[in-house]
Amino acid sequence: MDELTYLLVCIFWCISTLQAQDYTVSGALADSTNLKTLPGATISLTKNEDTIFKYYGTTDHNGDFKLFKAKLGNYSLWKKSCG
């Protein structure tokens, strides 16, 4: 295998490995008016090209959340809470 072919194979492998990785999206929710945390809120991610919820979870008692195994892409973050 010549050097150029070897280099191209290595680049392709690196790109395909990066695309296959899972990511964790994390953060905290708080009310914008009084900065109180929002425990028990539902968090959802949708791909920007459609409206299908891909990943979802809830905030803990501190308003923190983590969405695991998200794929690389452009998403919109949605929240729903009572009160």
Number of C-alpha atoms within 10 A of each C-alpha: 6 6 8 9 10 11 12 11 11 12 12 12 12 11 10 11 10 12 12 10 11 12 12 11 14 11 11 14 19 14 10 8 6 7 9 12 18 23 19 18 20 17 20 19 21 17 15 12 9 9 11 11 15 12 18 18 16 20 22 17 12 14 18 18 22 16 17 14 12 16 17 12 8 10 19 13 13 12 15 12 12 8 4
